[in-house]
């Protein structure tokens, strides 16, 4: 069976979590997994900001902190991976099994015409 191509397939994904309580990586780990299942290149770096209500000022900007630095690190890595993947998604998401199935269906169509 040929898999359908997802619109996000072959793209880069960064995973971050903002929480109101304590830090938990369950969400980011599950999002990493979902990204892989959708054939998205999930960057290795990730970020989680616990008790986010403490990390933002009245203007809505994130305060300077280790969490802020981590968010910037993740975004820089996403940018770098996006540049590396640009124009290469078709090659990187090409699968032998899908090419093989397309070829078999094309042969079957040719045989039906005879």
C-alpha positions as protocol buffer text, in pm:
chain_id: "A"
residue {
  index: 1
  type: UNK
  ca { x: 0 y: 0 z: 0 }
}
residue {
  index: 2
  type: UNK
  ca { x: 140 y: 339 z: -97 }
}
residue {
  index: 3
  type: UNK
  ca { x: 155 y: 588 z: 188 }
}
residue {
  index: 4
  type: UNK
  ca { x: 8 y: 927 z: 115 }
}
residue {
  index: 5
  type: UNK
  ca { x: 243 y: 1222 z: 124 }
}
residue {
  index: 6
  type: UNK
  ca { x: 179 y: 1451 z: 418 }
}
residue {
  index: 7
  type: UNK
  ca { x: 206 y: 1828 z: 356 }
}
residue {
  index: 8
  type: UNK
  ca { x: 456 y: 1851 z: 641 }
}
residue {
  index: 9
  type: UNK
  ca { x: 663 y: 1552 z: 528 }
}
residue {
  index: 10
  type: UNK
  ca { x: 1033 y: 1628 z: 492 }
}
residue {
  index: 11
  type: UNK
  ca { x: 1016 y: 1949 z: 690 }
}
residue {
  index: 12
  type: UNK
  ca { x: 1196 y: 2040 z: 1012 }
}
residue {
  index: 13
  type: UNK
  ca { x: 1013 y: 2043 z: 1345 }
}
residue {
  index: 14
  type: UNK
  ca { x: 1106 y: 2197 z: 1680 }
}
residue {
  index: 15
  type: UNK
  ca { x: 924 y: 2087 z: 1993 }
}
residue {
  index: 16
  type: UNK
  ca { x: 867 y: 2317 z: 2290 }
}
residue {
  index: 17
  type: UNK
  ca { x: 631 y: 2306 z: 2584 }
}
residue {
  index: 18
  type: UNK
  ca { x: 505 y: 2583 z: 2806 }
}
residue {
  index: 19
  type: UNK
  ca { x: 347 y: 2463 z: 3127 }
}
residue {
  index: 20
  type: UNK
  ca { x: 169 y: 2624 z: 3416 }
}
residue {
  index: 21
  type: UNK
  ca { x: 304 y: 2378 z: 3670 }
}
residue {
  index: 22
  type: UNK
  ca { x: 616 y: 2169 z: 3716 }
}
residue {
  index: 23
  type: UNK
  ca { x: 841 y: 2059 z: 3434 }
}
residue {
  index: 24
  type: UNK
  ca { x: 739 y: 1745 z: 3246 }
}
residue {
  index: 25
  type: UNK
  ca { x: 891 y: 1612 z: 2926 }
}
residue {
  index: 26
  type: UNK
  ca { x: 603 y: 1373 z: 2852 }
}
residue {
  index: 27
  type: UNK
  ca { x: 444 y: 1621 z: 2610 }
}
residue {
  index: 28
  type: UNK
  ca { x: 765 y: 1703 z: 2422 }
}
residue {
  index: 29
  type: UNK
  ca { x: 860 y: 1336 z: 2400 }
}
residue {
  index: 30
  type: UNK
  ca { x: 517 y: 1247 z: 2259 }
}
residue {
  index: 31
  type: UNK
  ca { x: 536 y: 1533 z: 2009 }
}
residue {
  index: 32
  type: UNK
  ca { x: 878 y: 1409 z: 1896 }
}
residue {
  index: 33
  type: UNK
  ca { x: 723 y: 1069 z: 1836 }
}
residue {
  index: 34
  type: UNK
  ca { x: 429 y: 1215 z: 1644 }
}
residue {
  index: 35
  type: UNK
  ca { x: 670 y: 1412 z: 1426 }
}
residue {
  index: 36
  type: UNK
  ca { x: 865 y: 1100 z: 1335 }
}
residue {
  index: 37
  type: UNK
  ca { x: 546 y: 913 z: 1248 }
}
residue {
  index: 38
  type: UNK
  ca { x: 451 y: 1198 z: 1013 }
}
residue {
  index: 39
  type: UNK
  ca { x: 796 y: 1181 z: 847 }
}
residue {
  index: 40
  type: UNK
  ca { x: 897 y: 1519 z: 985 }
}
residue {
  index: 41
  type: UNK
  ca { x: 1264 y: 1570 z: 1069 }
}
residue {
  index: 42
  type: UNK
  ca { x: 1240 y: 1653 z: 1438 }
}
residue {
  index: 43
  type: UNK
  ca { x: 1545 y: 1842 z: 1559 }
}
residue {
  index: 44
  type: UNK
  ca { x: 1732 y: 1683 z: 1851 }
}
residue {
  index: 45
  type: UNK
  ca { x: 1706 y: 1993 z: 2070 }
}
residue {
  index: 46
  type: UNK
  ca { x: 1387 y: 2063 z: 2266 }
}
residue {
  index: 47
  type: UNK
  ca { x: 1268 y: 2300 z: 2535 }
}
residue {
  index: 48
  type: UNK
  ca { x: 1023 y: 2301 z: 2821 }
}
residue {
  index: 49
  type: UNK
  ca { x: 932 y: 2609 z: 3026 }
}
residue {
  index: 50
  type: UNK
  ca { x: 768 y: 2519 z: 3358 }
}
residue {
  index: 51
  type: UNK
  ca { x: 565 y: 2775 z: 3550 }
}
residue {
  index: 52
  type: UNK
  ca { x: 561 y: 2994 z: 3241 }
}
residue {
  index: 53
  type: UNK
  ca { x: 355 y: 3261 z: 3418 }
}
residue {
  index: 54
  type: UNK
  ca { x: 675 y: 3355 z: 3603 }
}
residue {
  index: 55
  type: UNK
  ca { x: 885 y: 3380 z: 3286 }
}
residue {
  index: 56
  type: UNK
  ca { x: 704 y: 3666 z: 3108 }
}
residue {
  index: 57
  type: UNK
  ca { x: 690 y: 4038 z: 3187 }
}
residue {
  index: 58
  type: UNK
  ca { x: 380 y: 4259 z: 3171 }
}
residue {
  index: 59
  type: UNK
  ca { x: 446 y: 4334 z: 2802 }
}
residue {
  index: 60
  type: UNK
  ca { x: 436 y: 3964 z: 2721 }
}
residue {
  index: 61
  type: UNK
  ca { x: 809 y: 3927 z: 2652 }
}
residue {
  index: 62
  type: UNK
  ca { x: 1003 y: 3640 z: 2800 }
}
residue {
  index: 63
  type: UNK
  ca { x: 1243 y: 3749 z: 3072 }
}
residue {
  index: 64
  type: UNK
  ca { x: 1617 y: 3677 z: 3033 }
}
residue {
  index: 65
  type: UNK
  ca { x: 1685 y: 3340 z: 3195 }
}
residue {
  index: 66
  type: UNK
  ca { x: 1823 y: 2994 z: 3127 }
}
residue {
  index: 67
  type: UNK
  ca { x: 1479 y: 2905 z: 2984 }
}
residue {
  index: 68
  type: UNK
  ca { x: 1495 y: 3199 z: 2744 }
}
residue {
  index: 69
  type: UNK
  ca { x: 1844 y: 3091 z: 2632 }
}
residue {
  index: 70
  type: UNK
  ca { x: 1715 y: 2739 z: 2574 }
}
residue {
  index: 71
  type: UNK
  ca { x: 1422 y: 2862 z: 2362 }
}
residue {
  index: 72
  type: UNK
  ca { x: 1662 y: 3068 z: 2150 }
}
residue {
  index: 73
  type: UNK
  ca { x: 1892 y: 2764 z: 2112 }
}
residue {
  index: 74
  type: UNK
  ca { x: 1600 y: 2554 z: 1989 }
}
residue {
  index: 75
  type: UNK
  ca { x: 1491 y: 2818 z: 1739 }
}
residue {
  index: 76
  type: UNK
  ca { x: 1845 y: 2859 z: 1604 }
}
residue {
  index: 77
  type: UNK
  ca { x: 1872 y: 2484 z: 1556 }
}
residue {
  index: 78
  type: UNK
  ca { x: 1533 y: 2477 z: 1380 }
}
residue {
  index: 79
  type: UNK
  ca { x: 1654 y: 2749 z: 1144 }
}
residue {
  index: 80
  type: UNK
  ca { x: 1975 y: 2558 z: 1068 }
}
residue {
  index: 81
  type: UNK
  ca { x: 1792 y: 2230 z: 1003 }
}
residue {
  index: 82
  type: UNK
  ca { x: 1540 y: 2412 z: 782 }
}
residue {
  index: 83
  type: UNK
  ca { x: 1825 y: 2547 z: 570 }
}
residue {
  index: 84
  type: UNK
  ca { x: 1990 y: 2204 z: 549 }
}
residue {
  index: 85
  type: UNK
  ca { x: 1665 y: 2032 z: 444 }
}
residue {
  index: 86
  type: UNK
  ca { x: 1544 y: 2296 z: 199 }
}
residue {
  index: 87
  type: UNK
  ca { x: 1512 y: 2149 z: -149 }
}
residue {
  index: 88
  type: UNK
  ca { x: 1598 y: 1797 z: -30 }
}
residue {
  index: 89
  type: UNK
  ca { x: 1266 y: 1672 z: 108 }
}
residue {
  index: 90
  type: UNK
  ca { x: 1176 y: 1469 z: -200 }
}
residue {
  index: 91
  type: UNK
  ca { x: 1505 y: 1282 z: -185 }
}
residue {
  index: 92
  type: UNK
  ca { x: 1500 y: 1232 z: 192 }
}
residue {
  index: 93
  type: UNK
  ca { x: 1143 y: 1103 z: 206 }
}
residue {
  index: 94
  type: UNK
  ca { x: 1172 y: 872 z: -96 }
}
residue {
  index: 95
  type: UNK
  ca { x: 1106 y: 509 z: 4 }
}
residue {
  index: 96
  type: UNK
  ca { x: 1205 y: 191 z: -183 }
}
residue {
  index: 97
  type: UNK
  ca { x: 881 y: 14 z: -91 }
}
residue {
  index: 98
  type: UNK
  ca { x: 671 y: 298 z: -232 }
}
residue {
  index: 99
  type: UNK
  ca { x: 872 y: 316 z: -555 }
}
residue {
  index: 100
  type: UNK
  ca { x: 844 y: -60 z: -588 }
}
residue {
  index: 101
  type: UNK
  ca { x: 467 y: -53 z: -542 }
}
residue {
  index: 102
  type: UNK
  ca { x: 424 y: 228 z: -796 }
}
residue {
  index: 103
  type: UNK
  ca { x: 630 y: 28 z: -1046 }
}
residue {
  index: 104
  type: UNK
  ca { x: 417 y: -283 z: -990 }
}
residue {
  index: 105
  type: UNK
  ca { x: 97 y: -86 z: -1042 }
}
residue {
  index: 106
  type: UNK
  ca { x: 235 y: 68 z: -1361 }
}
residue {
  index: 107
  type: UNK
  ca { x: 324 y: -280 z: -1491 }
}
residue {
  index: 108
  type: UNK
  ca { x: -25 y: -405 z: -1402 }
}
residue {
  index: 109
  type: UNK
  ca { x: -181 y: -115 z: -1595 }
}
residue {
  index: 110
  type: UNK
  ca { x: 36 y: -197 z: -1897 }
}
residue {
  index: 111
  type: UNK
  ca { x: -67 y: -563 z: -1879 }
}
residue {
  index: 112
  type: UNK
  ca { x: -436 y: -463 z: -1860 }
}
residue {
  index: 113
  type: UNK
  ca { x: -398 y: -260 z: -2181 }
}
residue {
  index: 114
  type: UNK
  ca { x: -270 y: -567 z: -2367 }
}
